[in-house]
Amino acid sequence: MKKVYFTIALLALANTAYSQTVESNHSYKNLGFTQVPTVTIGGHINVIGSYASQEDAYSEEKLENVISDVNSSGAASSGSQLDLNNRASDNGNGALDASITFDVNGINDYGFKYGAFIELNANTTNNSWSKDTNSRQSYVYGESFLGKFEVGNTLGASQKMKVDASTFARAAGGINGEYLNYINLPSIAKTGSTSTATPLFILIPELPTAHGGYATGFNNLYYACDENGDGVINTASELECYNDNANDNYRLNFEQMQNATKVSYYTPEIFGFQLGASYTPDTGNKGTSGHLTSRLDAGDIDDVIEYGASFTQTVYGVGISASFTGEKGKSESKTATSTTPVKYEAFREDLDAYQYGANINFWGLTIGGSMGNWQNSLFYKEKTLNPNTEEGTYNTYGAAYEFGPVNLSFGCFNSKFQKNEYQAYSGGVDFKVGKGFMPYVEFTSFKFTPYDTTIENNKGYVILAGFLFNF
């Protein structure tokens, strides 16, 4: 299959056109296949400049007194403190995000549509969210009057059907998280204090599978490598997992689960109503989309079912959109390597989360918001291992306005996970200079409030300016 795609790409580039028709050597006249698929090549390049301001403790070249659940020698040491190089120490920084897409579309003589979509990573800079694999998405689809099927590595129904304040955000995406590349999460112990673990936060308005599977902290691997569910990294297998993935220790990448291999079905839209559902056998089946690793598998989720219901309608010039989406699944049932092998699912609650949102649009103005609830998804069943048992929740609200080539937006995001609170306000403006070319500026303020008062708080702002070119 890879040879076919690269042949198509080379033909298209050689003819300096965005679309290339590929003829078949076979005759399908009697089968209703007289039309052949077309291939459209596209993509985007996003060049970003940034300026970030944080609390002094998180701005130095060295992060001192960082709480780590494993010490520098790799041994389990709950609450140990380390000095680490600060990846977000520079006030000014730059990055580039780019991709190339191949969109294959066909239709037979009976009206059945079919095709495929491939998105290839084309980044040249490596920041905390850079994807180091070739493919972000790759899937095939079929569509008729009965609805649409998608099979492959792509987003599921709970993301494609959702409505919230991030779906109409402008500039660099606002509260959806691009600015998070340039700040540090709370991880530093106050002078003379010790702590047992770094706090976890919900950082973007998404359900667990689109948030990397769980809440996020400075020391992400602690959750993923705790194979036997005892709340400590101490077995040989757990330490191996932790040390093998040390380079990703302080890295944010929310695509680890959301693009796992799945099958999705969407009904036709009837009077503005549509239903959708997706099934993912194992969120560890990421193919080439997300981090590839042979070790970091303990935190996966099995038999994930995503569902969604949406309504879109225009009444007297007023556009109305609303959605209810959710996901259910089972904690990874892989047998952990330990002295007494046990099922991993015995230690974690199952996945059960939902969100709902709505927006209205009139005269170029859009207003909307959403609320989400993770409930106790993937919490330790042993209550003493949880910092506390308060459910994970979040909400968004915002507005956007479009007049001519200028677009403005403002959004707010609030979340709470086990009493760790996070808040972000983001405003942005972009200007359409030409078809597909858009300069922008965005300002986002943020504030972390850890429940553990022995950890230094972090708050500040991030300014992003750049050029987005879609082609």
N, C-alpha and C positions, 0 to 999 in steps of 0.2 A: 504493500500500500504506500509506503514512503516514497518508492520510486515513481509512482504515478503522480503524487502531489508535487514532487520536485520537477518532474517533466513539465507539468502544467505551468508551474511558476516560471521556468526558464523560457517557455514559449511566449508567455505573456510579457516578460521583460524584454525579450528579443524584438517584439513588435511594438514596444513602448506604448502599450495600451493597458487600461485597467481591466478589460474583459477579453477572454479568449474562449472561443467555441471549440470544443473537442469533438471531432467526428468519429463515429464508430465504424469498424470494419464489417459489422454484421447488419443485416436488414431486419428491422422489427416492424415492417409495415403491417403485417397481418396480426400483430399483437397489440397494436395501438401505441407503439413506442416510436412514432415518427419524429418526435422532437428530441433533441439531444441536450444534455445539461450545459449550462454556461458557468464559467468561473470568474468571479469578481475578486480582484486583489485590492485590499485596503489596509488600513492600520492607523496608528497615531504616533506622534512624537510629542512628549511633554517635557519641556526644559524648565527647570524650577530653580529659582534663587530664594534663599531664606535668611531670616534674621530671627533668633530666638533669645528670649530673656527668661531665666529661671532663678530660683533661690540660689544664693551663693554656694551652698554645699553641693549643689548639683551642676554647677557651672565650671568648676575647676578642672584642670587637665587630669588630675587623679581624683577618683571618688574614694574618700576615706571612710573607714568604719562601715563598709557595706555589709549588711546582714547576708550571710550565705549559709545554706543548709548543708553544704559540703565544704570542708576546708581546702586549702591550696594543695595538700598532698593527696586529696581524693578520698580521705576518710570521712565517715559521717561525723558531723560535729554541729549539732543543732544550735543555732544562734551564734556561730563563729563570725568574726569580723575580718574583712579583707580590704586591701587597697587595690583598686582596679583602674585601668586606663578608661577615660571617659570618652565614649564615642560621640557624645553630644556636647562637647566642651566648647566648640567654636560658636561664637555669636552669629557669624555669617557662614553660609554653606551653600552648596549647590548639588543638584542631582538631575538625572534624566530617566524618564520612563518611556519605553517605546515598545510597540508590537507590530507585527505584520499578520494580516488576516486573509484567509482564503475562504470565500463564501461560494459554495457550489449549489446551484438550484436547477431543478428540472421539473417538468410536468408532462404527463402522458396525455394521449388523446381523450381520455375519459375524465380529465380534470384532477387526477391524483398528483399532488405535489410531493417532491422528495429532494433530498440533498444532504449536504454536510457542511460543517463549519469547523475551521481550525484557526487557532490564534497562537502565534509563535512569539516568544519573548525575544526582544531585540535590544535589551538594555546594554549600555556600555559603562555605566557607573554602578558601584555596589554600595548601597546604603542599607539601613536596617530592614527595609521592606523589599529590597530587590529580589527578584525571582531568579534562582540560579539553575533553572531547568529550561528546556527548549520550548515546551508547550504549556500554555495556560489552560486552554480549553480545546477539546476535540470531540465532536459528536455527530451523529447522523439523525435525520428526522424524516417523517412521513406525515402528510396532512391531507385530509379529505373533508367532506361534509360531516363526517363522524367525529372530527377532532384532530388533534395533533399529538404525535408520539415523538419523543426525543430519547436517544440511547447513547451514552458515552460519558465523558468527563466534562461536566458543565454544572451551572447553578441549578438548584431544584426549585420546586413550586413555591416554597416558603419565601424565597428571595425574589423570584421573577414576578410574583403577584403582589408583593407588599406595597403599601402606600405609607409614607411618613415624610417628615420634614427634610430628610436627606435625598429623597427622590427628585426634588426640584431645586436642590442647592446648586449654585453657580460656582464660577472660579475653579478652585482646586478640589471641590467636593465638600467644603464646609465641615460639618460635624461628622462626616463619614470617615475622617481619620488621616488624611495625607499629612497633616501637621504633626502627627504623633511620631513621625520619623526623627524629629529634631529635639525631643525632650526626654527626660529620664523619669521613670516611675519611682515612687518612694521606696527606698532601700537602705537608707543610712540611719544608723542608731544615733540617738542623741548622746551627748557627752555623758559618760558614766552609766549609760543604759545598755541593756542587752535585750534581745528579743528572740523568739523561737522560730519565726519565719517571716518572709516578706509578705505584705498584704496583696490581695488579689482584687482586680477591678474589672468591671464591664466598661470597655473603652469606646465601642461603637454601637449604634442601635441595631443589633442583630441578635438572632437566636444562637444557641450554643455552637451548632455545626459551622456557622458562618463567622464565629468568633474564635475559631481554632479549637473548639470542643469544650472549653471551660473558661472561667475568668482568667485574666492575665496579670502577671506580676513581673517584677524585675528578674526573678529567678524562676523562669518558666519550666525548666526541666524537672524541678522538684516534683511537680504533680505528675508529669508524663512518665517518669522513671520509677515511681513508687509502685512496683509491680505486685507486691503482696498486700498493699493497702494498709500498712501499719503506721503510716504517717511519717516514716523516717527512711532516709536513703542509707541502708546499712548492709544489705546482702551483696555478695560478689557480683551478681547479675545486675543489680540496681546501680552499683558504682560503675560498672562497665558501661551501662547505658548512659549514665551521667557524663562520664569522661569522654566517651566516643563522640558525644554531641556537644562538647563544650563550646565550639565555635558558634553555635546557635543559641547559647545560653541566654543572652540578653537581646535576642532578636525577635521582633514582632513580625509574624507572618500569618495573617488570618485566612490564607488560602489552603491551609493544610488539609481541611476536611470538606470545604464547601464544593470543591470540584471533583470529589470522589466519583467513581463510576456508578451511574444510576440509570434508571429508566423512568421517564416522566410521561404523563398524559394530561392534556388540557382539552376540555370540552369546547365546542363552538360557543361563541358569545351569542346569547339569546336575550334580546331586550336589555342589553347591557350587563347581564349576569354571566359569569364564567366560573367554572370549578377546575381545580388542578390537583394532581397528586404525584409524588415521586417516591421511588423505593431505592435505597442504597443498602446493599447486603453488608458492606463493611467500609467504614470511612477510611480505613487504612489502604483501600484499593484506589490509590491516587493516580495510577498509570504514570504519565509524565507531567501531571499538573500538581504542583506542590512540592514539598521537600521529599526527595527520595532517600530512604535510609533503611537499613536492615535491622536497626535496633529500636528506634523510637516508635513502638507499636503498642505499648501497654495502655495508653489512654484512648484507644479507638472505641467506636460505638458500632454495634451490630444492628441489622434489621431496622434501619432508620426509615420512617415513613414521614414525609413532609406533605402537608395539605394546605390548600388555599381556596378562598372564595372571594371574588371581587365583583364590584359593580361600577360601571362607568357610563355616564349619560350626560347629555347636554339639554338643558331645559331653559328656553327663552334666553339663550346666549350665555347661560351660567353652566360651566362644566363641574360635574360632581364625580368624585372617585372615592371608593372606600374598599377596604380589604380586611379579611380575617385570615391569618395564617398561623401555622404551628408545626411542631415536629415531635415525634415520639421515637424511642429506640431503647436498646438494651446496652448496658455497660459491657465492655469487651469481655468475652467469655474465654479468652485465651488462658491456658494454664500457666501460672507464673512459675519461675524457677526459684525455688526456695527449699529449705530443709524438708518441709512438709508441703508438697505441691497442692495448691488450692485454686479454685476458680476465681479469677479476678472479679467477676460479676458479684461475688459474694460480699465485696467490700464497698461497692458503689451503688447508689440509687440509679434507677433507670432515667432516661431522658424524657422529659415531658414539659414542653415550653410553648408559649403562644404569644402573638402580638396582634393588635388591631390598630387601624389608622384610617384617616380620611383627609381629603383636601377639596377645596372649591376654587374655581378659577373664573374670573370675570374681568373684562376690560384690561387684560394684561397682568392682573394681580392674582397671585396664587397664595392661599392661606391654608395651612394644614398642620397635622401633628399625629402622634401615635403613642401607644402605651404597650409595653412588653413585660412578660413575667416568665422567668426561668423556673419558678417554683423552687424545688430542692433538687433539680436535675444534677446527677452525678456527685452529689454530696457523699461523704463517707457515711456508711450506715452506722458505724460506731460513732455516736454523737460526740464523744469526748475528743475525737480527732478533728472535728470542725472547730474553728475559732468561735463560731456561733452558728445557729441554724436559721438565721433570718434569710428569707428567700431573695433571689436576685431579681431586681426590677429596674425598669428604665422608662423614660418618656422623652418625646421630642415635640417641639413646636417651632414654627417659623413662617416666613413669608418671602415671596419673590415677586419682582416686577420687571416686566419687559416693555421697553419702548424703543422701537426701531432696532438699531444694532446693539443697544446697550441693555445689559441684564444685571439686575441687582438681587441679592438674596441675604437673608439673615436667618440663623437657626440656633436653637438651644438644645442641649442634650444633658440630661440628669440621670445618674444611675446609682444604684446601691447594691452591693454584694457582700453579704455577711457583715453588714454595718460599715464597710469601706465605701465612702462616697466619692463620686467623681462628677465634675460639672464642666461644660465647655460651651462658650458662646462664640459664634463664627459669623462674620459678615464678609461678603465678597462682591466684586464687580468684574464683569468681562465685557469686551467690545469686539464685535465681529468686523474685522478689517476686510476680509474676503471670504469666499466660500471655503470653509474648513479651517481658517486661520483666526486665532482668537487670543490676544494678550489678556492677562488678568492680574488682579491684586486681591489678596485675602488676608484678613486679620482674625486671629483666633485667640481668645483668652481661655486659660484652663486652671483648674484647681483640684488637687487631690486632698482628701481628708481621711487619713487612715484611722481605723478604729483603735489600733494599738498606738497609744500616745507616746511610747518610747521611740517611735520612728519619726525622723524629720519630715515635715510636710513639704510639698513642692507645688508651686503655682507660678504663673507668669503668662507670657504670650508668645505667639509665633506669627511672623509676617511672611507670607509667600507671594512671590511675583514671578510670572513666567509667560511662556507662549505655548499654547496647545494647537497642534496642527493635525486635524483629522483628514485622511485622504482615502 
